[in-house]
């Protein structure tokens, strides 16, 4: 069991970037415009997170449930992913940021899987921070895959051994999870990993989640006392 501690600066920040579609609707724009605005904000926000000393930033970019959205919207999202990997991997290399993608890549177009693997390989020398993109990810699916792997091994496993079977096996558990867009839930994101994560919910739609909003979340986290079940 971890010791009780004043929160301070989180080592790992996870972000559910919700509200892109509603952001576009408020402006009488197509949903694709909201997704593009969200991607642009995600790029600059992850940079701001690392600038503040956070070591790991995990962004919920596409859930398994999102894959049931209309085909036209998915085509637009996949195009944005292709654009992201084509334009930003070199930036990550220059900033010494390691890229890791978690999720079931078999659910995505094959060329995106290839871009993911190439991006991870190109950035593997990064030692200034880790950017984790959750694409085709679902918390229940992550747990179920780990359970099935434990069954295949034919023996009981400890919490530590089970954690090592998850997509996030090489990552620290998130200290702070931020969800934008007003909803008060974590929507199948990092369910096992968030057992003792501090949550921060905001009404701000993701494209409007500024660096100042990030600082508010970090300040709120720093004021909390993490007890881990103790008094």
Secondary structure, 3 states (H helix, E strand, C coil): CCCCEECCCCCEEEEECCCHHHHHHHCCCCHHHHHHHHHHHHHHHHHHHHHCCCCEEEEEEEECHHHHCCHHHHHHHHHHHHHHHHHHHHHHHHCCEEEEEECCHHHCCHHHHHHHHHHHHHCCCCCCEEEEEEEEECHHHHHHHHHHHHHHHCCCCCHHHHHCCCCCCCCCCCCEEEECCCCCCCCCCCCCCCCCCEEEECCCCHHHCCHHHHHHHHHHHHCCEECCCCC
